[in-house]
Every structure is written in structure tokens, then in C-alpha cells.
Amino acid sequence: MLLRHTPKEIKERSALAINPAKTCQPIGAMYAALGIHGCLPHSHGSQGCCAYHRSALTRHYKEPVSAATSSFTEGASVFGGGANLVAAIENIFTVYEPDVIAVHTTCLSETIGDDLPQMTDKAKKSGKVPEGKHVIYANTPSYVGSHVTGFSNMVKGMAKGFAVNTGKKNGRVNIIPGWVEPSDMEEVRRMATLMGLDIILFPDTSGVLNGALTGEYKMFPDGGTPVADLVASGDAIGTLALGEWCSADAARWLDTQCKVPCTVLDMPFGLKATDRFIDTLRKVAGVSVPDTIAFERGQLVDLISDMHQYFHGKKVALVGDPDQVIALTEFLASIDMKPVHIVTGTPGNKFEKRIGEITAEAGYKANVKAGGDMFLLHQWIKNEPVDLIIGNTYCKYIARDEDIPFLRFGFPILDRVGHQYFPTVGYKGGLHMLTKILDLILTRTDRDETEEKFELVY
């Protein structure tokens, strides 16, 4: 009973988070920056911050994550880290030769008020940035928002740092996938390509954090969005932003500054959200949905139809990032499962409103909290038990104590592999996710069923 002291009685907490359902902004910024080809993320703060952020991503993806740091000491903490950053930029380009340095701030540099635009401009004017190389930046104070906020800020920094509007449209479509796994980014690209679209996907961590072991070391993997594509994003005919929290800010900036019209969609988890994504691609491309995609949709519908009796009425507790949880709630509700306890660590009233709309349409009311934590989720579960928990690795303690099947989903997943290789977006991703859910449900049925009802075939 690892969490034996969690009480059933729920008390309102305004200044205390217990077992947070989020991590800090710089981790999101670092993950987004790794989606640029030839980019080295740079943490403008102390060495300890950078080490933690790298470690968190490395543990999740089981891949080495490279990043640089301004290495603040007491002097930089008092007088500012401008000199550290300028020296770091010069050293990084000299030693590691990246195409791009993506600078993000930390609590310390934000608290003392370091001016990133002024500092990066000084580095450029003093000749520290070689010809053809780039420095972009994003402000990512850890005490505001979450890792999702940091991801969004860095993606917007990519648009601001690279996109150029020449006045001549290039016929391409920007897709901002949001914080999903590298495998999901591959699947988004595959679906868009099947629809006949020439897309600019950014960021794109596929081939970076799910690469192959070839025996040859590369400082910068082959994957990632090329700089030329990021520049060309300003001349695209439109932008599809997948997720309000992760992707919308960059898309709206491109709309306002580069006159690239944007559409914000839910992440394509599950049948309905993927239908909307495919239909939007169909309209943009002006084509019919190809048979390959129609067949994949039919396979997902077939599984739902065949196994509906095992999904129906099962209560679920969900915790994760808002864009992912919204789409997943809709998916589960559409197959007559009941997400009854729903938490995200990222603040925002729009999350609670959207979840309320989805559950109301399904005919019930759920417990939902934005800016919540997993302690609250555990208390809800104690008061109203569920059949399945879906969330990151930290949920394993709740699942063990309450003896509930547990599906690992979201960030971070520290004790399993596969998320970086097998998608959960799209019809194929939905099929993959439902087979995992079904396996958990039927495995629990096999464990608990009486001998008289123990079945060979389900």
C-alpha cells in the first residue's frame, strides 16, 4: 500500500499540489526543439535544470538527448546570464556545429529578468552566429503553465524565428502535430501523404527520438523538420493545428503575421477526431478519401463492433495533457466507456468546459479538474472505483494500491517501451489503443472469473 495515507475525504487545496500531473515548461521546449533537423536545444539557466530536463526525456524515449546550458553560477544569478549565453552560442557553433540553437529559459533566468531577444541579437551582431546558422528562442518560466505550455511557446518561437512570407504561396500545408510521440508524427505524415498533400510538419521528432541503432554515431540524427521547410511555412496555403494547447498559438501567429489561414482541430485520437482530421485534409486537397484510409477506418469500426460488449459501461480514470485527454475522452465515450474522473495538470477553464460538453453528450457528468493532481484523482477513485486507469507511469502506484488495470499513456512513460514506435493517432493508432485496452479488460476478467464462467473464447 504505497499510497495508504490517501484519504477518501476531499478537501479544497489552492496552494498545495500533491503528486502533480505535469512537469515544467523547459522540458516541453526541449522536446519541441529536438523536432528541428540539426538543432541543439539550449537551457538558459543552471546545469542542474538542463540535466533534469535531458534525463526526463531520455528516460521516456530511451534515446540520448543532447542539450547545452548557460551554466549559471552565483555571479550570473545576480548580475544576469547575458555573457554566459553569448559565450555559449559561440562555443556551441564552434564545437558541435548545429544548424540551429533553440534557447529556452528557466525559473532562474526568468526571475532575474534576462532579455533573450537582446542577448541573441547581441550574439548575432558580434559575429558569434556563423553565416547560414540560426538562433531561436522561447520564454519558458517553470512556475507558469506546464510542459505543454513550454512546447507551445517553442513551436511559436520556431514560427517567429523562421517563417517568411514572400507573398507567393507555395501550395504546401503546415501541420503542427502538438506534443505526441515520434510514431504519431510519422502517422500524421503518412495519412496526409496518402491524401495527396505536400505538408510541412513541425516540429517532427520522428527519426530523432525513435531512430535505429546503426553502429554509426551522429551528433544530429537524420530526422527533424529541415530549416528550409520552416522558412517556407510562411508561404503555405494553410495551417492545421492539432490541439488547442500545444499548437494553436503558432498557427494563429502564422495567420496574423504571414497571412496563412489556420484551422485548429482536436488531436486525431479515435474515430470521430480522426474523421474530422481526414475530412479537413480532403477539403484542402480537393480529393476523395483514398481506399487505403477508408479500409483502415473500417478495421477500427469492425473491432469496435465485435468487442463492444467488453467496452460498454466500463468506468475509466484519465490523467494527462489537455489536448490528448480531450480527444481520448471523446473516443472512449463514443464506444460507450465512461471516463468518470478526468484530470490534467495544465491550467485552463476551457479544458473543463470541453470535457463537460463531451460527457454531457454521452449522458453523464464526470469529475474533471484542470490544474489538478494525481492525489485528487486517487481520492475520486477511492470514492467511486473505476475499471481502468489511463495515464503516465506515476499512475502505477494508484493502480497497484487499488488493484485496477492500468494503461500507460502520455508523458512520461518510464517503465515500458513501444510508445515511440507504435502510434495512437489515426485509425491505425485507435486500433492499437483499443487492442491494449481490451487486453487489460479481458486479462482482468480471466483473473477474477469463477471456474464455472472461465472462458476459452471471448
Secondary structure, DSSP 4 states (H G I P E B T S, - for coil): -TTTT--SS----SS--SSBS---HHHHHHHHHTTBTTEEEEEES-HHHHHHHHHHHHHHHTS----EE----HHHHHH-SHHHHHHHHHHHHHHT--SEEEEEE-HHHHHTT--HHHHHHHHHHTT-S-TT-EEEEE---TTSS-HHHHHHHHHHHHHHHH----SS--S-EEEE--S--HHHHHHHHHHHHHTT--EEESS--TTTSS----S---SS-S-SB-HHHHHHGGG-SEEEEE-TTTTHHHHHHHHHHH---EEEE---BHHHHHHHHHHHHHHHHT-PPPHHHHHHHHHHHHHHHHHHHHHTT-EEEEES-HHHHHHHHHHHHHTT-EEEEEEESS--HHHHHHHHHHHHHTT---EEEET-BHHHHHHHHHHS--SEEEE-GGGHHHHHHHT--EEE-SS---S---TTTS--SHHHHHHHHHHHHHHHHHHHHHHHS-GGG--S--
